């Protein structure tokens, strides 16, 4: 099963000349599959904790304030 998830994630990654797109989406697919496996195995508390952590990380890295701070450092 994990091999199939990795294959799907790898299919989402696209490289242009100077940029790579789809890394976050591929990583999110891995996290969602891990949460599904944990919930299916009965580990509900770790599944919920991982879901909350993933949502917070995705929200934080999507913010414009964070992107501006990275572009100012370069």
N, C-alpha and C positions, 0 to 999 in steps of 0.2 A: 504494500500500500504506500509506504513512504517513497519508494522509487517512483511511483506514478505521480505523486504530488510534486516531487522534485522535477520530473519531466514537464509537468504543466507549468511550473514556475519558471523553468528555463525557457520555455516557449514564449513567455511574456517579456523577457528581457530583450530589448532592442538597442543596438548601438548605432548612433549617428556618427558624423565625423568627430565631433568633440564632446558629445554627451551620451550618457547611457540612460535609458528610460525603462521603467518597469521593475526596478529593484525592490522598491517598497511594496508593490503589489505582490511580487513573488514571495517576499518575506512574510507578508500578511497571510498569504495562502498557507504557508507552513504553520504559522501560529494558529490559524483557524482549524487546521487539521489536527494539531496537537491538542487544542481545547476539545475538539470533538472526541478524540480518542480518550482523553482524561474523563470527560463526562460519561462516555459510554462504559468506561471501566469502573465508574462509581466514585471517582475522585472529584466531587462537585466543588469543594472549597478551593482546591488549586485551579480548577477550570475557571471559576468565577474570578479569582485573584488574577490569573493570567489575562483574562478578558479585560478586566479593568485596567491593568497595567498597559496592555497593548493599545487600548483606546486612548489613554493619557499620553503615551509616547507618540502615537500618530497625530493627536491633536497638537501637541507641543511642536513637533517638527514641521507641521503644516503652517504654522503661524508666520505671518509676514515679518513680525518683529525679529524672530529667530533668523529668518533668511537675510534680513538687512544686517544683522550683527555678523553673520558669516561673510557677507560680501564686503563689509568694511574692513575685516581683518586681512583680506587678500590684497 
